[in-house]
Amino acid sequence: MVQSTAETPEQYLAELPDDRRDQIEEVRDVILTNLPHGYVEQMGWGMLAYVVPLEAYPDTYNKQPLMYAALASQKNHMAVYLSNIYADEPSLDWFRQAYLATGNKLDMGKSCVRFRHLDQLPLEVIGQAIARTPLSEFIAQYERARA
């Protein structure tokens, strides 16, 4: 699956093959457990998205909620998207060091961390990255970037 048309996280999970569903659900649990107050889970951009709701910050350039993180099952891999570390150089440096310290190979694009199997993804580091940026700080990062 490249981009889902599911309208809810439950629909998204239901359309995944069993092996992918189990892995995505485990990463999702880590994200939800560590998600700072104020962010919400919804479907966005064809994946599970963790966003700043428009009620909290409506002044976005595209009138869509600000994406803090996301989780997706792509055709050849799964991916966690971490906008908070992409938008903040010290957080990105911390993440790379923490990830590599686990002994796992880091397969990362600008904000996406790709993995084929759950044992390739250090869930404790993902949880720490998710917990790292409170809502108000993420909004401030966005505003600095847009200035």
TIMI-2910 file (N, C-alpha, C, CB; in pm, 1 decimal, decimal comma, always signed):
<rs>
+----------+----------+----------+----------+----------+----------+----------+----------+----------+----------+----------+----------+------+
!      n_x !      n_y !      n_z !     ca_x !     ca_y !     ca_z !      c_x !      c_y !      c_z !     cb_x !     cb_y !     cb_z ! resn !
+----------+----------+----------+----------+----------+----------+----------+----------+----------+----------+----------+----------+------+
!    +84,7 !   -117,0 !     +0,0 !     +0,0 !     +0,0 !     +0,0 !    +89,4 !   +123,5 !     +0,0 !    -96,5 !     -0,3 !   +122,0 !  Met !
!    +60,5 !   +216,2 !    -84,5 !   +137,2 !   +339,5 !    -89,5 !    +64,3 !   +449,6 !    -14,8 !   +163,2 !   +381,3 !   -234,4 !  Val !
!    -62,7 !   +470,1 !    -46,7 !   -139,9 !   +571,1 !    +23,1 !   -280,6 !   +517,6 !    +42,5 !   -140,9 !   +706,1 !    -54,6 !  Gln !
!   -323,8 !   +517,2 !   +166,4 !   -453,0 !   +461,7 !   +199,5 !   -563,6 !   +565,7 !   +183,0 !   -452,0 !   +407,7 !   +341,3 !  Ser !
!   -682,8 !   +516,9 !   +154,4 !   -801,0 !   +603,4 !   +152,6 !   -886,0 !   +581,3 !   +277,4 !   -884,9 !   +577,6 !    +26,1 !  Thr !
!   -834,1 !   +507,1 !   +374,9 !   -906,9 !   +482,9 !   +499,6 !   -940,9 !   +615,9 !   +566,1 !   -823,8 !   +393,8 !   +595,8 !  Ala !
!  -1055,4 !   +619,7 !   +629,8 !  -1099,4 !   +741,2 !   +696,0 !  -1069,8 !   +742,7 !   +845,1 !  -1245,4 !   +759,8 !   +674,3 !  Glu !
!  -1039,4 !   +627,2 !   +902,7 !  -1008,1 !   +619,0 !  +1045,3 !   -883,6 !   +533,2 !  +1065,2 !  -1127,9 !   +560,9 !  +1125,2 !  Thr !
!   -814,4 !   +551,6 !  +1177,7 !   -700,5 !   +463,7 !  +1206,6 !   -740,1 !   +315,8 !  +1210,0 !   -637,6 !   +502,7 !  +1339,5 !  Pro !
!   -858,0 !   +286,6 !  +1260,8 !   -903,4 !   +147,5 !  +1268,1 !   -920,8 !    +88,6 !  +1127,8 !  -1036,2 !   +138,1 !  +1346,7 !  Glu !
!   -975,7 !   +167,6 !  +1035,8 !   -989,6 !   +121,2 !   +897,0 !   -852,6 !    +99,9 !   +833,6 !  -1071,5 !   +222,2 !   +813,7 !  Gln !
!   -761,0 !   +190,4 !   +861,4 !   -625,1 !   +178,5 !   +807,9 !   -562,8 !    +46,8 !   +853,2 !   -537,4 !   +298,3 !   +852,8 !  Tyr !
!   -569,5 !    +21,3 !   +982,9 !   -510,2 !   -101,2 !  +1036,5 !   -577,2 !   -225,5 !   +979,4 !   -519,8 !   -102,5 !  +1188,7 !  Leu !
!   -708,0 !   -222,3 !   +962,8 !   -781,9 !   -338,2 !   +912,5 !   -743,7 !   -374,3 !   +770,0 !   -930,1 !   -311,9 !   +919,7 !  Ala !
!   -701,0 !   -276,5 !   +690,4 !   -667,0 !   -306,0 !   +551,3 !   -523,1 !   -355,5 !   +533,8 !   -688,4 !   -182,8 !   +466,8 !  Glu !
!   -445,0 !   -356,8 !   +639,3 !   -306,9 !   -404,4 !   +629,3 !   -300,2 !   -556,1 !   +634,1 !   -221,9 !   -345,2 !   +741,4 !  Leu !
!   -203,0 !   -616,0 !   +567,3 !   -179,3 !   -760,1 !   +583,6 !   -142,5 !   -788,4 !   +730,1 !    -65,5 !   -810,0 !   +486,6 !  Pro !
!   -172,4 !   -907,6 !   +777,3 !   -152,9 !   -941,0 !   +918,6 !    -13,1 !   -909,0 !   +970,1 !   -181,1 !  -1086,4 !   +940,3 !  Asp !
!    +90,9 !   -946,5 !   +892,8 !   +227,2 !   -924,7 !   +941,0 !   +258,5 !   -775,9 !   +954,9 !   +327,7 !   -990,5 !   +846,6 !  Asp !
!   +212,5 !   -696,7 !   +861,7 !   +234,4 !   -551,0 !   +869,0 !   +149,3 !   -490,6 !   +981,2 !   +200,3 !   -482,9 !   +732,5 !  Arg !
!    +24,6 !   -536,2 !   +994,0 !    -63,9 !   -481,3 !  +1095,8 !     -2,5 !   -496,7 !  +1235,7 !   -201,3 !   -550,3 !  +1089,7 !  Arg !
!    +49,0 !   -614,5 !  +1265,5 !   +107,7 !   -638,0 !  +1397,7 !   +222,7 !   -541,8 !  +1424,5 !   +156,7 !   -782,7 !  +1409,7 !  Asp !
!   +307,1 !   -521,3 !  +1325,5 !   +422,7 !   -433,3 !  +1343,5 !   +380,1 !   -286,6 !  +1354,2 !   +521,2 !   -451,0 !  +1227,3 !  Gln !
!   +289,3 !   -243,9 !  +1268,7 !   +240,7 !   -106,3 !  +1272,7 !   +169,4 !    -80,6 !  +1405,8 !   +145,5 !    -78,0 !  +1153,1 !  Ile !
!    +89,9 !   -176,3 !  +1452,6 !    +20,1 !   -158,2 !  +1580,7 !   +118,8 !   -143,2 !  +1696,0 !    -73,8 !   -276,6 !  +1607,6 !  Glu !
!   +228,6 !   -216,3 !  +1691,9 !   +327,3 !   -204,6 !  +1799,7 !   +394,1 !    -67,1 !  +1799,1 !   +433,6 !   -314,6 !  +1786,7 !  Glu !
!   +429,2 !    -17,1 !  +1682,0 !   +488,2 !   +116,9 !  +1672,7 !   +383,5 !   +221,0 !  +1712,7 !   +541,3 !   +144,8 !  +1528,3 !  Val !
!   +260,8 !   +202,4 !  +1668,5 !   +151,5 !   +294,4 !  +1704,9 !   +135,7 !   +302,8 !  +1856,3 !    +18,6 !   +249,1 !  +1640,5 !  Arg !
!   +141,3 !   +188,2 !  +1925,4 !   +130,1 !   +188,1 !  +2071,5 !   +240,6 !   +271,5 !  +2135,6 !   +135,0 !    +44,6 !  +2125,3 !  Asp !
!   +361,9 !   +260,9 !  +2082,6 !   +474,3 !   +340,1 !  +2134,8 !   +448,2 !   +489,2 !  +2111,4 !   +608,4 !   +297,1 !  +2067,4 !  Val !
!   +400,7 !   +521,8 !  +1994,1 !   +371,9 !   +662,5 !  +1963,2 !   +264,0 !   +715,6 !  +2056,5 !   +327,8 !   +678,6 !  +1815,7 !  Ile !
!   +152,6 !   +643,8 !  +2068,8 !    +42,3 !   +691,0 !  +2152,6 !    +81,7 !   +700,9 !  +2299,6 !    -77,2 !   +598,7 !  +2138,0 !  Leu !
!   +164,1 !   +609,8 !  +2346,3 !   +209,8 !   +611,8 !  +2486,2 !   +296,8 !   +734,2 !  +2513,8 !   +288,2 !   +483,1 !  +2519,3 !  Thr !
!   +373,9 !   +777,3 !  +2414,6 !   +470,4 !   +886,3 !  +2434,3 !   +426,6 !  +1020,9 !  +2376,7 !   +601,0 !   +848,1 !  +2373,0 !  Asn !
!   +312,7 !  +1024,9 !  +2312,0 !   +266,5 !  +1146,1 !  +2245,8 !   +235,9 !  +1255,3 !  +2349,8 !   +141,3 !  +1116,0 !  +2159,9 !  Leu !
!   +301,8 !  +1370,5 !  +2340,3 !   +274,5 !  +1477,7 !  +2435,8 !   +129,7 !  +1526,8 !  +2427,4 !   +369,9 !  +1594,1 !  +2411,8 !  Pro !
!    +85,0 !  +1584,9 !  +2535,9 !    -51,4 !  +1637,2 !  +2546,0 !    -80,0 !  +1738,5 !  +2434,9 !    -73,7 !  +1702,0 !  +2683,6 !  His !
!   -198,0 !  +1727,7 !  +2376,9 !   -242,1 !  +1824,7 !  +2277,4 !   -240,1 !  +1774,3 !  +2134,5 !   -158,2 !  +1944,9 !  +2286,3 !  Gly !
!   -150,5 !  +1681,7 !  +2103,2 !   -148,7 !  +1622,6 !  +1969,4 !   -261,8 !  +1520,2 !  +1959,8 !    -10,1 !  +1556,2 !  +1938,6 !  Tyr !
!   -311,4 !  +1497,4 !  +1839,7 !   -416,5 !  +1397,9 !  +1819,8 !   -380,2 !  +1305,5 !  +1704,8 !   -551,7 !  +1465,9 !  +1793,1 !  Val !
!   -433,7 !  +1183,6 !  +1712,4 !   -417,2 !  +1087,4 !  +1604,0 !   -535,4 !  +1099,8 !  +1509,4 !   -404,8 !   +942,1 !  +1658,6 !  Glu !
!   -505,9 !  +1097,7 !  +1380,5 !   -609,8 !  +1099,2 !  +1278,1 !   -549,1 !  +1042,1 !  +1151,0 !   -666,4 !  +1244,2 !  +1254,6 !  Gln !
!   -631,0 !  +1023,9 !  +1050,8 !   -580,0 !   +988,1 !   +919,6 !   -540,3 !  +1117,5 !   +849,3 !   -686,1 !   +907,1 !   +836,3 !  Met !
!   -427,1 !  +1116,1 !   +784,2 !   -381,3 !  +1231,5 !   +708,6 !   -276,6 !  +1188,3 !   +608,9 !   -325,6 !  +1339,8 !   +801,6 !  Gly !
!   -285,3 !  +1241,2 !   +489,7 !   -187,0 !  +1211,4 !   +386,5 !   -177,7 !  +1061,3 !   +359,0 !    -50,7 !  +1265,5 !   +427,2 !  Trp !
!   -287,8 !   +989,4 !   +381,2 !   -293,6 !   +846,5 !   +353,8 !   -223,7 !   +759,6 !   +455,4 !   -236,2 !   +820,0 !   +222,2 !  Gly !
!   -200,7 !   +811,8 !   +574,0 !   -132,1 !   +735,1 !   +678,0 !   -183,4 !   +775,8 !   +815,5 !    +20,9 !   +755,6 !   +669,4 !  Met !
!   -140,1 !   +704,0 !   +917,6 !   -171,8 !   +743,4 !  +1054,1 !    -91,3 !   +868,9 !  +1083,5 !   -140,2 !   +628,4 !  +1157,5 !  Leu !
!   -160,0 !   +974,9 !  +1119,7 !    -92,5 !  +1102,9 !  +1142,4 !   -117,7 !  +1150,1 !  +1284,5 !   -140,2 !  +1209,3 !  +1041,1 !  Ala !
!    -17,1 !  +1210,1 !  +1342,1 !    -23,1 !  +1266,5 !  +1477,0 !     +1,1 !  +1414,6 !  +1458,6 !    +83,0 !  +1200,0 !  +1576,7 !  Tyr !
!   -101,6 !  +1493,0 !  +1486,3 !   -103,8 !  +1631,0 !  +1439,8 !   -137,4 !  +1729,8 !  +1550,7 !   -202,9 !  +1645,4 !  +1327,8 !  Val !
!   -105,3 !  +1856,6 !  +1520,7 !   -154,6 !  +1968,5 !  +1598,8 !   -293,1 !  +1998,6 !  +1541,2 !    -56,5 !  +2095,3 !  +1592,7 !  Val !
!   -398,9 !  +1977,6 !  +1618,6 !   -531,5 !  +1999,9 !  +1561,3 !   -552,9 !  +2145,9 !  +1523,3 !   -639,1 !  +1955,7 !  +1659,2 !  Pro !
!   -635,7 !  +2167,8 !  +1423,0 !   -662,8 !  +2304,1 !  +1377,8 !   -724,9 !  +2388,8 !  +1487,9 !   -754,4 !  +2301,9 !  +1256,6 !  Leu !
!   -795,4 !  +2327,4 !  +1581,2 !   -851,9 !  +2402,4 !  +1693,6 !   -740,6 !  +2464,9 !  +1778,8 !   -940,4 !  +2310,3 !  +1780,6 !  Glu !
!   -626,4 !  +2398,0 !  +1784,7 !   -513,6 !  +2448,2 !  +1864,0 !   -427,0 !  +2545,5 !  +1784,2 !   -428,0 !  +2331,8 !  +1913,5 !  Ala !
!   -418,4 !  +2524,7 !  +1652,9 !   -336,1 !  +2611,5 !  +1569,0 !   -392,4 !  +2611,6 !  +1427,2 !   -187,3 !  +2565,3 !  +1569,4 !  Tyr !
!   -482,6 !  +2706,7 !  +1397,4 !   -547,2 !  +2707,8 !  +1266,3 !   -469,5 !  +2779,8 !  +1157,0 !   -680,4 !  +2769,9 !  +1278,5 !  Pro !
!   -365,0 !  +2852,8 !  +1191,5 !   -296,4 !  +2939,9 !  +1095,2 !   -184,5 !  +2866,9 !  +1022,0 !   -239,8 !  +3062,5 !  +1166,2 !  Asp !
!   -220,5 !  +2762,5 !   +946,5 !   -120,2 !  +2687,6 !   +871,4 !   -122,7 !  +2731,9 !   +725,4 !   -145,0 !  +2534,7 !   +882,9 !  Thr !
!    -12,7 !  +2712,3 !   +657,1 !     -1,7 !  +2759,1 !   +519,0 !    -96,8 !  +2687,1 !   +424,0 !   +139,9 !  +2742,0 !   +470,6 !  Tyr !
!   -133,4 !  +2562,3 !   +456,5 !   -218,8 !  +2484,5 !   +365,6 !   -356,0 !  +2453,2 !   +425,2 !   -149,7 !  +2355,0 !   +328,3 !  Asn !
!   -385,8 !  +2513,8 !   +538,9 !   -514,4 !  +2493,6 !   +607,8 !   -533,6 !  +2350,1 !   +656,4 !   -628,9 !  +2530,9 !   +515,4 !  Lys !
!   -424,8 !  +2273,9 !   +662,5 !   -425,5 !  +2138,3 !   +716,8 !   -357,9 !  +2141,0 !   +853,8 !   -353,3 !  +2037,8 !   +620,0 !  Gln !
!   -391,2 !  +2046,0 !   +940,8 !   -321,9 !  +2039,4 !  +1070,0 !   -171,6 !  +2020,7 !  +1049,5 !   -378,7 !  +1924,3 !  +1156,2 !  Pro !
!    -93,4 !  +2073,1 !  +1141,7 !    +52,1 !  +2052,7 !  +1136,2 !    +82,4 !  +1907,4 !  +1171,5 !   +127,2 !  +2150,6 !  +1233,6 !  Leu !
!   +156,1 !  +1839,3 !  +1085,5 !   +191,0 !  +1700,2 !  +1111,7 !   +313,7 !  +1695,4 !  +1201,4 !   +216,5 !  +1623,3 !   +979,7 !  Met !
!   +296,2 !  +1638,9 !  +1317,9 !   +404,6 !  +1619,4 !  +1413,9 !   +478,9 !  +1490,2 !  +1383,6 !   +350,3 !  +1617,5 !  +1557,9 !  Tyr !
!   +402,4 !  +1383,9 !  +1360,1 !   +460,3 !  +1252,3 !  +1330,2 !   +357,7 !  +1175,8 !  +1246,7 !   +497,9 !  +1172,8 !  +1463,0 !  Ala !
!   +403,4 !  +1067,4 !  +1186,9 !   +312,5 !   +982,0 !  +1110,3 !   +370,1 !   +841,4 !  +1105,8 !   +290,3 !  +1037,6 !   +966,0 !  Ala !
!   +285,3 !   +748,9 !  +1069,1 !   +323,6 !   +608,2 !  +1061,7 !   +255,4 !   +549,5 !   +939,0 !   +284,2 !   +529,7 !  +1192,8 !  Leu !
!   +333,2 !   +479,3 !   +855,9 !   +277,5 !   +428,3 !   +731,1 !   +336,5 !   +294,0 !   +693,0 !   +300,4 !   +527,2 !   +619,5 !  Ala !
!   +254,9 !   +218,4 !   +624,0 !   +298,9 !    +95,3 !   +560,1 !   +308,3 !   +125,0 !   +411,1 !   +201,0 !    -25,3 !   +590,1 !  Ser !
!   +428,5 !   +130,2 !   +359,9 !   +451,4 !   +159,4 !   +218,6 !   +467,5 !    +28,3 !   +142,2 !   +576,7 !   +249,8 !   +199,8 !  Gln !
!   +488,1 !    +37,0 !    +14,0 !   +496,6 !    -83,2 !    -68,7 !   +611,6 !   -175,2 !    -25,1 !   +514,2 !    -44,2 !   -215,2 !  Lys !
!   +731,2 !   -118,2 !     -8,3 !   +848,8 !   -200,6 !    +21,0 !   +905,0 !   -184,1 !   +161,2 !   +955,3 !   -169,9 !    -76,4 !  Asn !
!   +840,0 !   -103,5 !   +242,7 !   +887,9 !    -81,1 !   +379,2 !   +777,8 !    -16,9 !   +461,5 !  +1015,0 !     +7,5 !   +380,0 !  His !
!   +805,5 !     -1,6 !   +589,4 !   +720,4 !    +77,6 !   +677,9 !   +800,8 !   +200,5 !   +715,7 !   +674,5 !     -4,1 !   +806,0 !  Met !
!   +733,5 !   +305,9 !   +761,6 !   +805,9 !   +428,6 !   +792,6 !   +739,6 !   +503,8 !   +907,4 !   +814,3 !   +518,1 !   +668,9 !  Ala !
!   +825,2 !   +563,1 !   +989,3 !   +783,6 !   +656,7 !  +1092,4 !   +834,4 !   +792,7 !  +1046,2 !   +839,5 !   +617,0 !  +1236,6 !  Val !
!   +745,3 !   +889,8 !  +1042,7 !   +781,6 !  +1026,1 !  +1003,3 !   +789,2 !  +1110,8 !  +1129,1 !   +678,8 !  +1086,0 !   +901,0 !  Tyr !
!   +900,4 !  +1180,1 !  +1148,8 !   +923,9 !  +1258,8 !  +1269,6 !   +952,6 !  +1403,2 !  +1232,3 !  +1040,5 !  +1200,1 !  +1351,9 !  Leu !
!   +847,4 !  +1480,3 !  +1213,2 !   +863,3 !  +1620,1 !  +1173,7 !   +934,5 !  +1701,7 !  +1280,4 !   +728,0 !  +1681,8 !  +1143,9 !  Ser !
!   +916,1 !  +1665,5 !  +1404,7 !   +978,1 !  +1743,0 !  +1512,2 !  +1130,1 !  +1736,4 !  +1508,7 !   +928,5 !  +1694,1 !  +1646,2 !  Asn !
!  +1186,6 !  +1623,6 !  +1473,8 !  +1333,3 !  +1618,0 !  +1469,5 !  +1386,3 !  +1673,4 !  +1338,0 !  +1382,3 !  +1473,9 !  +1489,1 !  Ile !
!  +1307,0 !  +1661,4 !  +1231,2 !  +1346,3 !  +1718,9 !  +1103,2 !  +1356,0 !  +1870,7 !  +1113,7 !  +1246,7 !  +1679,3 !   +993,2 !  Tyr !
!  +1267,9 !  +1929,6 !  +1192,6 !  +1259,7 !  +2075,9 !  +1203,0 !  +1358,1 !  +2135,4 !  +1302,7 !  +1120,6 !  +2116,1 !  +1241,6 !  Ala !
!  +1434,5 !  +2051,0 !  +1372,4 !  +1521,1 !  +2100,5 !  +1479,7 !  +1656,1 !  +2028,1 !  +1474,7 !  +1453,4 !  +2080,8 !  +1618,9 !  Asp !
!  +1759,1 !  +2099,7 !  +1432,6 !  +1891,2 !  +2037,8 !  +1412,3 !  +1946,3 !  +1967,3 !  +1537,4 !  +1989,9 !  +2143,6 !  +1367,7 !  Glu !
!  +1939,8 !  +2028,4 !  +1656,9 !  +1988,9 !  +1955,5 !  +1775,2 !  +1911,5 !  +1825,3 !  +1800,4 !  +1979,6 !  +2045,0 !  +1898,9 !  Pro !
!  +1780,8 !  +1826,7 !  +1776,9 !  +1702,1 !  +1704,2 !  +1794,1 !  +1739,8 !  +1600,0 !  +1690,0 !  +1552,2 !  +1734,9 !  +1785,4 !  Ser !
!  +1765,6 !  +1643,8 !  +1568,3 !  +1807,2 !  +1552,1 !  +1463,1 !  +1941,7 !  +1489,0 !  +1496,9 !  +1814,9 !  +1624,9 !  +1328,4 !  Leu !
!  +2035,9 !  +1568,6 !  +1544,2 !  +2166,2 !  +1514,9 !  +1585,8 !  +2149,9 !  +1413,8 !  +1699,0 !  +2259,9 !  +1628,9 !  +1630,0 !  Asp !
!  +2069,0 !  +1451,0 !  +1798,9 !  +2043,3 !  +1359,2 !  +1911,1 !  +1985,1 !  +1228,2 !  +1859,2 !  +1946,7 !  +1423,8 !  +2014,5 !  Trp !
!  +1884,9 !  +1237,6 !  +1770,6 !  +1817,7 !  +1118,7 !  +1721,5 !  +1914,6 !  +1025,9 !  +1649,1 !  +1703,5 !  +1157,5 !  +1629,2 !  Phe !
!  +1992,4 !  +1082,6 !  +1559,8 !  +2087,9 !   +999,0 !  +1484,5 !  +2184,0 !   +926,9 !  +1578,8 !  +2167,9 !  +1085,1 !  +1384,0 !  Arg !
!  +2237,3 !   +999,4 !  +1675,9 !  +2331,1 !   +938,1 !  +1770,6 !  +2262,8 !   +829,5 !  +1853,9 !  +2391,2 !  +1045,3 !  +1863,1 !  Gln !
!  +2143,3 !   +858,9 !  +1904,8 !  +2071,4 !   +761,9 !  +1987,7 !  +2033,3 !   +638,4 !  +1907,1 !  +1945,9 !   +825,7 !  +2048,1 !  Ala !
!  +1991,3 !   +659,0 !  +1785,1 !  +1951,6 !   +547,8 !  +1699,5 !  +2072,2 !   +457,9 !  +1670,1 !  +1889,7 !   +600,3 !  +1567,9 !  Tyr !
!  +2180,1 !   +518,8 !  +1625,0 !  +2298,6 !   +440,6 !  +1589,5 !  +2360,8 !   +372,5 !  +1711,0 !  +2401,7 !   +529,7 !  +1522,4 !  Leu !
!  +2346,5 !   +430,2 !  +1828,9 !  +2399,8 !   +369,3 !  +1951,7 !  +2331,6 !   +236,3 !  +1983,6 !  +2383,2 !   +465,3 !  +2069,7 !  Ala !
!  +2214,6 !   +212,3 !  +1925,8 !  +2145,2 !    +85,1 !  +1948,2 !  +2203,3 !    -27,3 !  +1863,5 !  +1996,8 !   +100,4 !  +1918,2 !  Thr !
!  +2289,5 !     +7,6 !  +1767,8 !  +2346,5 !    -91,9 !  +1678,0 !  +2263,4 !   -116,8 !  +1553,5 !  +2364,7 !   -219,8 !  +1750,7 !  Gly !
!  +2151,6 !    -48,6 !  +1541,3 !  +2066,8 !    -61,4 !  +1422,6 !  +2116,4 !    +30,8 !  +1312,7 !  +1920,0 !    -29,8 !  +1456,5 !  Asn !
!  +2097,6 !    -12,7 !  +1188,0 !  +2130,4 !    +69,8 !  +1073,2 !  +2018,7 !   +172,7 !  +1055,2 !  +2149,1 !    -17,2 !   +944,4 !  Lys !
!  +2055,0 !   +297,5 !  +1037,5 !  +1957,5 !   +404,4 !  +1019,4 !  +1931,6 !   +425,5 !   +870,0 !  +2007,1 !   +535,9 !  +1085,6 !  Leu !
!  +1808,5 !   +400,3 !   +828,7 !  +1765,2 !   +425,2 !   +691,4 !  +1667,2 !   +541,2 !   +700,3 !  +1699,6 !   +296,0 !   +623,6 !  Asp !
!  +1717,6 !   +661,9 !   +675,7 !  +1638,3 !   +781,6 !   +701,3 !  +1640,7 !   +875,8 !   +583,0 !  +1688,5 !   +853,0 !   +824,9 !  Met !
!  +1523,7 !   +927,4 !   +548,9 !  +1511,1 !  +1036,8 !   +454,1 !  +1511,2 !  +1166,5 !   +532,7 !  +1382,2 !  +1023,2 !   +367,4 !  Gly !
!  +1443,5 !  +1268,4 !   +481,5 !  +1440,8 !  +1396,0 !   +553,0 !  +1374,0 !  +1384,3 !   +688,5 !  +1369,8 !  +1500,5 !   +470,4 !  Lys !
!  +1257,4 !  +1323,9 !   +693,8 !  +1191,4 !  +1305,9 !   +822,6 !  +1145,9 !  +1162,5 !   +844,5 !  +1073,0 !  +1399,1 !   +833,5 !  Ser !
!  +1162,8 !  +1077,1 !   +745,0 !  +1112,5 !   +940,4 !   +759,1 !  +1223,7 !   +843,6 !   +796,1 !  +1045,3 !   +895,1 !   +630,0 !  Cys !
!  +1188,9 !   +754,9 !   +886,5 !  +1276,7 !   +646,0 !   +926,7 !  +1213,1 !   +519,5 !   +870,2 !  +1295,4 !   +638,6 !  +1085,2 !  Val !
!  +1281,8 !   +458,3 !   +773,7 !  +1228,6 !   +340,3 !   +706,8 !  +1277,6 !   +213,5 !   +775,4 !  +1268,5 !   +339,7 !   +558,8 !  Arg !
!  +1188,9 !   +113,3 !   +780,0 !  +1225,9 !    -16,8 !   +834,3 !  +1142,2 !   -124,0 !   +765,8 !  +1206,4 !    -21,1 !   +988,9 !  Phe !
!  +1200,3 !   -242,3 !   +753,6 !  +1129,5 !   -354,0 !   +690,7 !  +1074,2 !   -450,2 !   +795,8 !  +1222,8 !   -429,1 !   +594,5 !  Arg !
!  +1141,8 !   -456,1 !   +908,8 !  +1100,7 !   -545,4 !  +1017,4 !  +1114,5 !   -469,0 !  +1148,2 !  +1186,3 !   -677,5 !  +1019,6 !  His !
!  +1027,7 !   -499,1 !  +1240,2 !  +1024,2 !   -426,0 !  +1366,4 !  +1154,6 !   -436,7 !  +1444,5 !   +910,6 !   -476,1 !  +1451,1 !  Leu !
!  +1226,0 !   -547,7 !  +1429,0 !  +1353,0 !   -561,0 !  +1502,0 !  +1461,1 !   -466,0 !  +1450,4 !  +1403,1 !   -704,3 !  +1492,7 !  Asp !
!  +1435,6 !   -397,6 !  +1339,4 !  +1528,9 !   -297,9 !  +1286,4 !  +1502,1 !   -158,6 !  +1342,0 !  +1521,1 !   -294,6 !  +1134,9 !  Gln !
!  +1396,0 !   -144,2 !  +1420,2 !  +1354,1 !    -13,1 !  +1468,7 !  +1365,8 !     -8,9 !  +1621,3 !  +1208,4 !    +18,4 !  +1423,7 !  Leu !
!  +1454,8 !    +73,9 !  +1675,9 !  +1467,2 !    +82,8 !  +1822,7 !  +1348,8 !   +161,3 !  +1880,6 !  +1602,5 !   +150,8 !  +1863,0 !  Pro !
!  +1249,9 !    +88,1 !  +1928,2 !  +1126,7 !   +150,7 !  +1974,3 !  +1147,8 !   +248,4 !  +2088,8 !  +1029,8 !    +45,4 !  +2016,5 !  Leu !
!  +1246,9 !   +222,2 !  +2173,1 !  +1271,4 !   +314,8 !  +2284,1 !  +1318,0 !   +450,9 !  +2233,4 !  +1375,4 !   +256,3 !  +2380,3 !  Glu !
!  +1395,9 !   +452,4 !  +2127,0 !  +1442,1 !   +578,4 !  +2068,2 !  +1325,8 !   +649,1 !  +1997,4 !  +1558,9 !   +552,7 !  +1968,6 !  Val !
!  +1241,0 !   +572,8 !  +1931,2 !  +1123,0 !   +631,5 !  +1867,3 !  +1034,7 !   +695,0 !  +1974,9 !  +1043,4 !   +523,8 !  +1786,1 !  Ile !
!  +1012,3 !   +625,4 !  +2083,7 !   +931,9 !   +679,9 !  +2193,2 !   +990,8 !   +807,7 !  +2249,4 !   +918,1 !   +577,8 !  +2303,7 !  Gly !
!  +1121,2 !   +810,7 !  +2266,8 !  +1187,2 !   +931,4 !  +2317,9 !  +1174,9 !  +1046,2 !  +2218,6 !  +1335,3 !   +903,3 !  +2347,8 !  Gln !
!  +1186,7 !  +1015,9 !  +2090,1 !  +1173,2 !  +1120,7 !  +1988,0 !  +1031,6 !  +1177,0 !  +1987,1 !  +1209,1 !  +1065,6 !  +1848,6 !  Ala !
!   +932,8 !  +1090,5 !  +2000,6 !   +793,3 !  +1136,1 !  +2004,2 !   +769,9 !  +1223,1 !  +2128,2 !   +695,7 !  +1014,8 !  +2003,7 !  Ile !
!   +821,8 !  +1182,8 !  +2241,2 !   +800,1 !  +1255,3 !  +2366,8 !   +878,1 !  +1386,0 !  +2374,0 !   +838,3 !  +1167,9 !  +2483,8 !  Ala !
!   +970,7 !  +1406,5 !  +2285,4 !  +1069,0 !  +1514,0 !  +2293,9 !  +1014,1 !  +1655,9 !  +2280,7 !  +1169,9 !  +1493,5 !  +2190,2 !  Arg !
!   +908,6 !  +1676,9 !  +2203,7 !   +868,7 !  +1812,7 !  +2168,2 !   +725,0 !  +1842,3 !  +2210,7 !   +884,0 !  +1834,3 !  +2018,3 !  Thr !
!   +707,9 !  +1923,1 !  +2315,2 !   +572,3 !  +1962,9 !  +2354,4 !   +504,5 !  +2042,1 !  +2242,0 !   +575,9 !  +2046,9 !  +2484,3 !  Pro !
!   +374,2 !  +2043,5 !  +2244,1 !   +294,7 !  +2109,9 !  +2141,7 !   +337,0 !  +2255,2 !  +2121,7 !   +147,8 !  +2103,6 !  +2178,0 !  Leu !
!   +351,1 !  +2330,7 !  +2229,1 !   +386,1 !  +2473,1 !  +2216,3 !   +523,0 !  +2491,6 !  +2151,7 !   +384,3 !  +2541,2 !  +2353,7 !  Ser !
!   +615,7 !  +2403,5 !  +2180,4 !   +749,0 !  +2412,9 !  +2119,6 !   +744,6 !  +2378,6 !  +1971,0 !   +847,3 !  +2319,7 !  +2191,9 !  Glu !
!   +662,9 !  +2280,2 !  +1934,3 !   +651,6 !  +2243,5 !  +1793,1 !   +589,2 !  +2356,9 !  +1712,3 !   +568,3 !  +2115,3 !  +1777,4 !  Phe !
!   +488,5 !  +2421,0 !  +1769,4 !   +427,5 !  +2536,5 !  +1702,1 !   +530,1 !  +2648,1 !  +1686,8 !   +303,8 !  +2587,4 !  +1780,7 !  Ile !
!   +611,2 !  +2670,0 !  +1789,1 !   +715,7 !  +2773,5 !  +1780,6 !   +817,7 !  +2737,8 !  +1671,7 !   +787,4 !  +2790,2 !  +1917,9 !  Ala !
!   +853,8 !  +2611,4 !  +1659,0 !   +944,7 !  +2568,2 !  +1551,2 !   +883,2 !  +2600,6 !  +1415,4 !   +974,9 !  +2415,5 !  +1561,7 !  Gln !
!   +755,3 !  +2569,1 !  +1400,9 !   +685,9 !  +2596,0 !  +1275,0 !   +685,8 !  +2745,3 !  +1244,9 !   +541,7 !  +2542,5 !  +1280,2 !  Tyr !
!   +655,8 !  +2824,8 !  +1342,7 !   +650,8 !  +2970,3 !  +1320,9 !   +787,3 !  +3025,7 !  +1285,5 !   +597,1 !  +3041,4 !  +1445,0 !  Glu !
!   +892,7 !  +2976,1 !  +1347,9 !  +1029,2 !  +3020,4 !  +1312,9 !  +1061,1 !  +2982,3 !  +1169,1 !  +1134,3 !  +2958,3 !  +1409,2 !  Arg !
!  +1023,0 !  +2863,6 !  +1128,8 !  +1051,0 !  +2817,0 !   +992,5 !   +974,8 !  +2898,7 !   +888,1 !  +1014,9 !  +2668,8 !   +978,8 !  Ala !
!   +854,6 !  +2942,2 !   +921,5 !   +771,5 !  +3017,2 !   +828,4 !   +807,7 !  +3165,8 !   +823,8 !   +626,0 !  +3001,4 !   +865,7 !  Arg !
!   +882,8 !  +3214,2 !   +923,1 !   +916,4 !  +3357,7 !   +929,4 !  +1010,7 !  +3398,2 !   +818,5 !   +978,8 !  +3392,0 !  +1063,7 !  Ala !
+----------+----------+----------+----------+----------+----------+----------+----------+----------+----------+----------+----------+------+
</rs>
